[in-house]
Amino acid sequence: MTTRAISVVVADGSAMFRERFCAWLKEQSSVEVVGQAASAPDAWALFLRHRPSAVVLDLQLPDDGGLVLLRQTKPQPLNL
């Protein structure tokens, strides 16, 4: 039985943090880093493109900020 990897986008304003954290994640057999972003607009574009299982998010991202991005990625209820 094969296990599907958890897809992750890492969004943080610090290049050093992104590089080190992604290096650590890549060592995990069940995790696939599908993108890295240094700003909220870049992170949003990666989120829309990859629809990852998880997002590691710096709440103080440049531009719109991580809180705005967090609200955008929150699933919306279905209006039935």
C-alpha positions as CSV (number, residue, x, y, z in Angstrom):
1,M,0.0,0.0,0.0
2,T,1.4,3.4,-1.0
3,T,1.0,6.4,1.2
4,R,0.3,9.8,-0.4
5,A,2.7,12.6,0.6
6,I,1.4,15.6,2.5
7,S,1.8,18.6,0.2
8,V,3.1,21.7,1.9
9,V,3.6,25.4,1.0
10,V,6.0,27.3,3.2
11,A,5.4,31.1,3.4
12,D,7.7,33.1,5.5
13,G,9.5,36.4,5.1
14,S,12.8,35.0,6.1
15,A,14.8,33.2,3.4
16,M,16.9,31.5,6.0
17,F,13.9,30.1,7.8
18,R,12.3,28.9,4.5
19,E,15.5,27.2,3.4
20,R,16.2,25.4,6.7
21,F,12.6,24.4,7.3
22,C,12.1,23.1,3.8
23,A,15.4,21.1,4.0
24,W,14.0,19.6,7.2
25,L,10.6,18.8,5.6
26,K,12.3,17.2,2.6
27,E,13.9,14.7,5.0
28,Q,10.4,13.5,6.0
29,S,9.3,10.7,3.7
30,S,5.6,11.6,3.9
31,V,6.0,15.3,3.1
32,E,6.4,17.1,-0.3
33,V,7.2,20.8,-0.3
34,V,5.3,22.1,-3.4
35,G,6.3,25.8,-3.0
36,Q,8.0,28.5,-1.0
37,A,6.9,32.2,-0.8
38,A,8.3,35.3,0.7
39,S,5.1,37.4,0.4
40,A,1.4,37.0,0.8
41,P,0.6,37.4,-2.9
42,D,3.2,34.8,-3.9
43,A,1.9,32.4,-1.2
44,W,-1.7,32.9,-2.4
45,A,-0.7,32.1,-6.0
46,L,1.1,28.9,-4.8
47,F,-2.0,28.0,-2.7
48,L,-4.3,28.3,-5.7
49,R,-1.9,26.4,-8.0
50,H,-1.2,23.5,-5.7
51,R,-4.1,23.3,-3.2
52,P,-1.7,21.9,-0.6
53,S,-2.6,19.8,2.4
54,A,-0.8,22.2,4.7
55,V,0.6,25.7,4.7
56,V,3.3,26.9,7.1
57,L,2.5,30.5,7.4
58,D,4.3,33.5,8.8
59,L,1.5,35.8,10.2
60,Q,3.7,38.8,9.6
61,L,4.4,38.2,5.9
62,P,5.2,41.3,3.7
63,D,2.4,42.9,1.6
64,D,-1.0,41.8,2.7
65,G,0.2,39.9,5.7
66,G,-0.3,36.3,6.8
67,L,-3.6,37.0,8.6
68,V,-5.2,38.1,5.4
69,L,-3.9,35.0,3.6
70,L,-5.1,32.8,6.4
71,R,-8.6,34.2,6.0
72,Q,-8.4,33.6,2.2
73,T,-7.4,30.0,2.6
74,K,-10.1,29.2,5.2
75,P,-12.7,26.9,3.7
76,Q,-16.0,28.6,3.1
77,P,-19.3,26.9,4.1
78,L,-21.5,25.6,1.3
79,N,-24.7,27.4,0.8
80,L,-27.1,24.6,0.0
